[in-house]
Amino acid sequence: MKSFCFSVLIVLLSEDAAAVPVYEDEPCSYSSVIVRFRLSFAPTVPVVPEEVIQSPSRFAAAKVTRTDEVRVPYEDEEAHLEIASAHFPPLYIRVRIFRALEARWVSDRILYIWRDIGHTTSVEELIDVMDRKWLSQKCVADDGKEAQ
């Protein structure tokens, strides 16, 4: 009986371990990139009004400037994120090719970026803005499996 209980405990623990998010080192082909300089669009490129998203305790702010999805073709869609804070130098991120884009704070230093690539894939990314490091960059196919 003891060995059966131990076996059940091992199975339950292994199932719990499978529920832990997987953080990957390898970005997918649609991943956003950190750049070393402030990005801007040419004056002729149509953009929507910028959106500023404050972190929970106003530790940092993410400014999102993106092309106008009505007037810019899908393959040319682009967004520029500028993360600013009094506690670290500005961080600049380029996001390309998407149909929908959402950025929101998970905590004061972790920013979540979600993009719909189309009818087949979405991209979920987590970045630690203070360490300037991607925690996760994952492409997810509509069937729930990881896309490449």
Secondary structure, DSSP 4 states (H G I P E B T S, - for coil): -HHHHHHHHHHHHHHHHHTSPPP-SS--TT--EEESS-----TTS-BPPPEEEE-TTSS-EEEEEEB-TTTS-GGG-EEEEEEE-SSS--EEEEEES-SEEEEEESSSSEEEEEEE-SSSEEEEEEEETTTTEEEEEEEEETTSSBP-
